[in-house]
């Protein structure tokens, strides 16, 4: 099939989503079980462990596979896994901000490595471009280990406590009163909730409150979305779609669940919006990721502040090369690669970026790479290459960020 015969990704996703909305089987219409586990897991890359973002979430989720793991053909081959003959790949798209080009000497000739192959260097593009890639689900691949399903009992946090800390830390004005309505007022910048005792389970209360907190992020002093809309209008339904998708993301992240029937009244409006403007699913998914990032970012800031307060007064935090910790913004040359600390995650983990390939990954303090990067930062004279000077043989050319979805 030629590319000009392939529908745009947002059109494909919108059409599938309309079908599932009509059938009552859209992702956020599926119930969670008694252990706060959904009927599905959000798709992630089998090699990197990173969750796919934005519209890629739905492009893969709507295919109906129970296994959430995905990979490119090359990733499968690199791990000695075999894509079964005749299997069809699924389309994703990603934003590309860097490219690998041939390194040239002073005379303009390509530089070759020891194997006689061209050396590649990473360069930043003048403007980001959107490109596509194809991935396979784990059930389409032979040799991949069996999926280890999550167990709520093994979590190292209490979902209810984590949700409560996020809400308190957000500073949102939450008012409780007897009734059956939960809503956010953008004019008053206030969330109104029914009384806690009106909910038959704590997780349902917090799932509802986190949904309203999603609307709360749209205030002009936060993410500044168009949220002052009249009930029943198309604009109102568009904002509900964003909050519903964000609830799906935050519900899985916190294992707090969501109420699949809470917003059934908007189904017809969502169908109409997607039929009239298929690109709306792309925009809504992107905004939902912003909501998710904003809320989890509040949680990360609270944890960082807690870590700083926990340090002894005689040992204030250090952010120079002598610090015993990696910090946001650090760029460290190590092993022919330049790594950047993008930010802090929960449980002391770091969001990292390989500047030579543009790939993102999560780094734990328990990983050996953490100590290696810390040592490299303390002894920069041994690792002096910049990102632009880092050499990458063609044989090691990264598959860009196809495995990651649209990067934040």
C-alpha positions in Angstrom: 0.0 0.0 0.0 1.4 3.4 -1.0 1.6 6.2 1.5 -0.9 8.3 -0.4 -3.5 5.7 0.2 -3.0 5.6 3.9 -5.4 7.8 5.9 -3.9 10.4 8.3 -3.3 8.9 11.7 -5.9 11.2 13.4 -8.5 10.2 10.9 -7.9 6.5 11.5 -8.0 7.0 15.3 -11.2 9.1 15.1 -13.0 6.5 13.0 -12.1 3.7 15.3 -13.0 5.7 18.4 -16.4 6.7 17.0 -17.1 3.0 16.5 -16.1 2.1 20.0 -18.0 5.1 21.5 -21.2 3.9 19.8 -20.6 0.4 21.1 -19.7 1.5 24.6 -16.2 0.1 24.4 -14.0 3.2 24.2 -11.1 3.0 26.6 -12.6 5.3 29.3 -15.9 3.4 29.0 -14.3 0.2 30.3 -14.7 -0.6 34.0 -11.9 -1.3 36.5 -12.0 -4.4 38.7 -12.1 -4.6 42.5 -8.3 -4.3 42.7 -8.3 -0.9 40.9 -6.9 -2.5 37.7 -8.3 -1.5 34.4 -9.4 -3.8 31.6 -6.3 -2.8 29.7 -2.9 -1.3 30.2 -1.8 1.8 28.4 0.7 0.9 25.5 4.4 1.2 26.1 7.6 0.3 24.3 8.7 -3.2 25.2 12.4 -2.3 25.0 12.6 1.1 26.7 9.6 0.7 29.0 8.4 4.2 28.0 4.7 4.9 27.6 3.5 6.1 24.2 2.1 9.6 24.3 -0.6 11.6 22.7 -2.5 10.2 19.8 -0.2 7.2 19.7 -1.8 6.0 22.9 -5.1 5.6 21.1 -3.6 4.5 17.8 -2.3 1.4 19.6 -4.9 1.0 22.3 -7.8 0.9 19.8 -6.3 -2.1 18.1 -7.6 -4.3 20.8 -4.5 -6.2 21.9 -4.4 -7.2 25.6 -0.6 -7.0 25.7 0.4 -3.4 26.2 4.0 -3.9 24.8 5.0 -2.6 21.4 8.2 -2.4 19.4 9.6 -1.7 16.0 10.8 -4.5 13.7 14.4 -3.5 14.4 13.9 -3.5 18.1 12.5 -7.0 17.9 15.4 -8.2 15.8 18.0 -6.6 18.1 16.6 -8.7 21.0 16.4 -11.9 18.9 12.6 -11.7 18.8 10.9 -12.6 15.5 7.9 -10.8 14.1 5.7 -13.5 12.7 5.3 -13.7 9.0 2.2 -12.0 7.7 1.7 -9.8 10.8 0.6 -6.2 10.0 2.3 -3.3 11.8 0.4 -0.4 13.5 1.1 3.3 12.6 2.4 5.8 15.1 3.9 9.3 14.7 6.5 11.3 16.5 8.1 14.6 16.6 11.7 14.6 15.4 13.9 17.4 16.7 17.4 16.1 15.7 18.8 14.2 12.8 21.9 12.1 12.2 24.1 13.3 9.3 27.4 12.2 8.0 30.4 13.7 9.7 32.8 15.3 7.2 36.5 16.4 7.4 37.9 19.8 6.5 37.9 18.9 2.8 34.3 17.9 2.9 34.8 14.1 2.7 32.9 11.7 4.9 34.7 10.5 8.0 34.9 6.7 8.3 35.1 4.6 11.4 37.5 1.6 11.9 35.1 -0.6 10.0 35.2 1.8 7.0 31.6 2.9 7.6 30.5 6.6 7.7 30.4 8.2 11.1 27.2 10.0 12.0 26.7 13.0 14.2 23.5 14.3 15.8 22.4 17.8 14.7 19.4 19.8 15.8 16.8 20.5 13.2 15.9 24.1 12.4 12.3 23.2 13.1 10.7 20.0 14.5 9.1 17.7 12.0 6.4 15.1 12.4 7.1 11.7 10.9 5.7 8.2 11.1 6.9 4.8 12.1 5.4 1.3 12.4 5.3 -1.0 15.4 4.2 -4.5 16.3 2.4 -5.7 19.4 4.1 -8.3 21.6 1.5 -11.0 20.6 2.7 -10.6 17.0 6.2 -11.5 18.0 7.8 -14.8 18.9 10.4 -15.2 21.6 9.4 -12.2 23.7 9.1 -13.1 27.5 5.6 -13.5 28.9 4.0 -10.3 30.1 4.2 -9.7 33.9 0.8 -8.3 34.8 0.8 -5.5 37.4 -0.4 -6.3 40.9 -1.9 -3.5 43.0 -0.6 -5.3 46.1 3.0 -4.8 45.1 2.8 -1.0 44.7 5.3 1.0 46.9 2.6 3.7 47.4 -0.9 3.8 48.7 -3.1 5.1 45.8 -5.5 6.9 48.1 -2.7 8.6 50.1 -0.9 9.6 46.9 -4.0 11.1 45.4 -4.8 13.0 48.6 -1.2 14.4 48.8 -1.4 15.6 45.1 -4.7 17.4 45.7 -3.6 19.0 48.9 -0.2 20.0 47.3 -2.0 21.5 44.3 -3.5 24.2 46.5 -6.8 23.8 44.6 -9.9 25.2 46.4 -12.1 22.2 47.0 -15.6 22.8 48.5 -17.8 19.9 49.7 -21.6 20.0 49.9 -24.4 17.6 49.9 -25.7 16.8 46.4 -24.9 14.7 43.4 -22.8 17.2 41.4 -19.1 17.4 41.0 -17.8 20.4 38.9 -15.2 23.0 38.5 -16.1 26.7 38.3 -13.5 28.6 36.2 -14.9 32.0 37.3 -14.5 31.2 41.0 -11.5 28.9 40.4 -13.2 26.4 42.7 -14.0 22.7 42.7 -17.3 21.6 44.2 -17.6 18.0 45.3 -20.3 15.9 47.0 -19.6 14.9 50.5 -17.0 12.0 50.9 -19.6 9.8 52.6 -21.8 10.0 49.6 -19.3 7.8 47.7 -19.4 4.0 48.3 -15.6 3.7 48.0 -12.7 6.1 48.6 -11.2 5.4 45.1 -14.4 6.6 43.4 -14.3 9.9 45.4 -10.6 10.5 44.4 -11.1 9.5 40.8 -13.9 12.0 40.5 -11.9 14.7 42.2 -8.9 14.1 40.0 -11.1 14.5 37.0 -12.2 17.9 38.2 -8.6 18.7 39.0 -8.0 18.1 35.3 -10.5 20.9 34.5 -8.8 23.0 37.2 -5.5 23.0 35.2 -7.2 24.9 32.4 -7.4 28.1 34.4 -5.7 31.1 32.7 -3.0 31.1 35.4 -2.1 27.4 34.7 -2.5 25.8 31.3 -4.8 28.5 30.0 -7.4 26.5 28.0 -10.7 27.7 26.8 -12.9 26.4 29.7 -15.5 29.1 30.2 -18.1 27.3 28.1 -21.9 26.8 28.3 -23.1 23.4 29.3 -24.3 21.4 26.3 -22.2 23.2 23.7 -19.6 21.7 21.5 -16.9 23.6 23.3 -18.0 22.2 26.6 -17.8 18.6 25.2 -14.3 19.3 23.8 -13.1 20.2 27.3 -14.8 17.2 28.8 -13.0 15.0 26.3 -9.7 16.4 27.4 -10.5 15.9 31.1 -11.7 12.3 30.4 -8.6 11.3 28.6 -6.4 12.9 31.3 -8.5 11.0 33.9 -7.6 7.8 32.0 -3.9 8.7 32.2 -3.8 9.8 35.8 -6.1 6.9 36.9 -3.6 4.4 35.5 -0.6 6.2 36.9 -2.0 6.4 40.4 -4.0 3.1 40.2 -6.9 5.2 41.5 -9.3 4.1 38.8 -12.1 6.1 37.2 -15.9 6.0 36.8 -16.6 4.8 33.3 -20.3 5.9 33.4 -19.8 9.3 35.0 -19.7 11.1 31.6 -21.9 9.0 29.5 -24.0 12.1 28.7 -21.2 13.4 26.5 -20.9 10.4 24.2 -23.2 11.7 21.5 -21.4 15.1 21.6 -18.0 13.4 21.3 -19.1 11.4 18.3 -20.4 14.5 16.6 -17.2 16.4 17.3 -15.0 13.6 16.0 -17.1 13.1 12.9 -17.0 16.9 12.1 -13.4 17.4 13.1 -11.3 14.2 13.2 -8.2 16.1 14.2 -9.9 16.9 17.5 -8.7 13.6 18.9 -5.1 14.6 18.2 -5.6 18.0 19.9 -7.5 16.5 22.8 -4.9 13.7 23.4 -2.1 16.3 23.3 -3.9 18.5 25.8 -4.6 15.6 28.1 -0.9 14.8 28.1 -0.3 18.4 29.2 -2.8 18.0 32.0 -1.2 14.8 33.1 2.3 16.4 33.0 1.1 19.4 34.9 -0.5 17.3 37.7 2.4 14.9 38.0 4.8 17.8 37.9 3.1 19.2 41.0 3.8 15.9 42.7 7.4 15.9 41.6 7.9 19.5 42.9 6.5 18.5 46.3 8.8 15.5 46.5 11.9 17.5 45.6 11.0 20.1 48.2 10.6 17.3 50.7 14.0 15.9 49.9 15.6 19.3 50.3 13.9 19.8 53.7 15.1 16.4 54.8 18.8 17.3 54.3 20.7 18.2 57.6 21.1 21.9 58.1 24.9 21.4 58.2 24.8 19.9 54.7 22.8 22.2 52.4 22.0 20.8 48.9 24.8 21.1 46.4 24.3 21.4 42.7 28.0 21.7 41.5 30.2 19.0 40.3 30.9 17.9 43.9 27.2 17.1 44.5 26.4 13.5 45.4 23.3 13.7 43.3 22.4 14.3 39.6 20.2 17.4 39.2 17.8 18.8 36.6 19.7 20.5 33.7 22.9 18.5 34.2 24.5 17.6 30.8 27.1 14.9 31.2 29.5 13.4 28.5 30.0 9.7 29.1 31.0 6.8 27.0 30.7 8.7 23.7 27.3 9.9 24.6 25.9 13.1 26.1 23.1 12.7 28.7 20.9 15.4 30.1 18.8 15.3 33.2 15.4 16.5 32.1 13.7 16.4 35.5 12.8 14.4 38.6 10.2 11.6 38.8 8.7 9.8 41.8 10.7 7.5 44.0 13.9 9.4 43.3 14.0 8.5 39.6 15.2 10.9 36.9 13.8 11.6 33.4 16.8 11.5 31.1 17.5 12.3 27.5 20.3 10.9 25.3 21.2 14.1 23.4 22.9 12.1 20.6 19.8 10.3 19.6 17.0 12.4 21.2 15.7 9.3 23.1 14.2 9.6 26.6 14.5 7.1 29.4 14.0 6.8 33.1 17.1 6.4 35.4 17.0 5.1 38.9 19.7 5.7 41.6 20.1 1.9 41.8 21.1 1.7 38.1 24.9 1.5 37.5 24.6 4.2 34.9 23.6 6.7 37.7 27.0 6.2 39.5 28.8 6.3 36.1 27.2 9.6 35.2 27.9 11.0 38.6 31.5 10.1 38.4 31.7 11.5 34.9 30.3 14.8 36.1 32.8 15.0 38.9 35.6 14.3 36.5 34.6 16.1 33.2 38.2 16.3 32.0 37.9 12.6 31.1 34.7 13.1 29.1 34.9 16.3 27.1 32.9 15.7 24.0 29.8 17.8 23.3 26.6 16.4 21.8 27.5 17.7 18.4 30.9 16.0 18.5 29.7 12.6 19.6 30.3 10.0 16.9 27.8 7.3 16.1 28.5 4.6 13.5 25.7 3.9 11.0 25.3 0.4 12.5 24.3 2.0 15.8 21.9 4.6 14.3 19.0 5.0 16.6 15.5 4.5 15.5 14.9 8.2 16.5 12.1 8.6 19.0 9.6 6.3 17.2 9.5 4.2 20.4 8.4 7.1 22.5 5.5 8.7 20.7 5.3 12.5 20.7 8.0 13.7 23.1 7.1 16.2 25.9 
